[in-house]
Amino acid sequence: MSITVHIYYTGDNGSARRFAQEMTESGIVRAVREEAGNEQYAYFFPMEDSETVLLIDRWKDQRALDLHHQSALMEKIADLRKKYHLRMKVERYIPE
């Protein structure tokens, strides 16, 4: 049973898009996609909100998601969120 998480990153003056760009260019996105149990890790840009980036993050199960949250990558991601002064809104979906 996959777990899908939507994370909305919101900043100011294009900081959310710069965050997503640095995540990609630094190799963090590639590394997350290579983690065991990752099924999707992709950024999207809402047309009506230029200051928000949506991350759709899907994992095979809770164990895979927990391991990701305990990984060294999470510290790097948290550091970048702080660097770009982002606010987050998280939605979690588990199919019935």
DAJO-V818791 format. One record per pair of residues at least 24 apart in sequence whose C-alpha atoms are under 8 Angstrom apart, sorted by the first residue. I is the first residue (numbers start at 1). J is the second residue. D is the distance in Angstrom with one decimal. If there is no record, write none. Layout:
# DAJO-V818791
i:I j:J d:D
i:I j:J d:D
This chain:
# DAJO-V818791
i:1 j:60 d:6.4
i:1 j:61 d:5.9
i:1 j:94 d:7.5
i:1 j:95 d:7.0
i:2 j:58 d:6.6
i:2 j:59 d:5.5
i:2 j:60 d:4.5
i:2 j:61 d:5.3
i:2 j:94 d:6.6
i:2 j:95 d:7.3
i:3 j:58 d:5.6
i:3 j:59 d:5.3
i:3 j:60 d:6.5
i:3 j:61 d:6.0
i:3 j:62 d:7.0
i:3 j:92 d:7.2
i:3 j:93 d:5.9
i:3 j:94 d:5.0
i:3 j:95 d:7.5
i:4 j:56 d:7.0
i:4 j:57 d:5.7
i:4 j:58 d:4.2
i:4 j:59 d:6.5
i:4 j:92 d:5.9
i:4 j:93 d:5.1
i:4 j:94 d:6.5
i:5 j:55 d:7.9
i:5 j:56 d:6.0
i:5 j:57 d:5.1
i:5 j:58 d:6.1
i:5 j:90 d:6.9
i:5 j:91 d:5.7
i:5 j:92 d:4.5
i:5 j:93 d:6.2
i:6 j:54 d:6.7
i:6 j:55 d:5.7
i:6 j:56 d:4.8
i:6 j:57 d:6.3
i:6 j:90 d:5.7
i:6 j:91 d:5.1
i:6 j:92 d:6.4
i:7 j:54 d:5.7
i:7 j:55 d:5.1
i:7 j:56 d:6.6
i:7 j:57 d:7.8
i:7 j:88 d:6.5
i:7 j:89 d:5.7
i:7 j:90 d:4.6
i:7 j:91 d:6.5
i:8 j:52 d:6.4
i:8 j:53 d:5.7
i:8 j:54 d:4.6
i:8 j:55 d:6.4
i:8 j:88 d:5.5
i:8 j:89 d:5.1
i:8 j:90 d:6.4
i:9 j:52 d:5.5
i:9 j:53 d:5.2
i:9 j:54 d:6.3
i:9 j:55 d:7.8
i:9 j:86 d:6.0
i:9 j:87 d:5.7
i:9 j:88 d:4.8
i:9 j:89 d:6.9
i:10 j:51 d:5.6
i:10 j:52 d:4.3
i:10 j:53 d:6.5
i:10 j:86 d:5.4
i:10 j:87 d:5.2
i:10 j:88 d:6.4
i:11 j:51 d:5.7
i:11 j:52 d:6.7
i:11 j:84 d:7.2
i:11 j:85 d:6.4
i:11 j:86 d:4.8
i:11 j:87 d:6.4
i:12 j:51 d:6.0
i:13 j:51 d:7.0
i:14 j:50 d:7.4
i:14 j:51 d:5.8
i:15 j:51 d:7.4
i:15 j:84 d:5.6
i:15 j:85 d:7.7
i:15 j:86 d:7.5
i:16 j:51 d:6.2
i:16 j:52 d:6.0
i:16 j:53 d:5.9
i:16 j:84 d:7.0
i:16 j:86 d:6.7
i:17 j:51 d:7.5
i:17 j:52 d:7.5
i:17 j:53 d:6.4
i:18 j:84 d:7.8
i:19 j:80 d:6.7
i:19 j:81 d:7.1
i:19 j:84 d:6.4
i:20 j:53 d:7.6
i:23 j:77 d:7.7
i:23 j:80 d:7.9
i:28 j:73 d:7.0
i:28 j:77 d:7.9
i:32 j:68 d:7.9
i:32 j:73 d:7.5
i:35 j:68 d:7.5
i:36 j:64 d:6.7
i:37 j:61 d:7.2
i:37 j:64 d:5.2
i:37 j:65 d:7.7
i:38 j:64 d:7.3
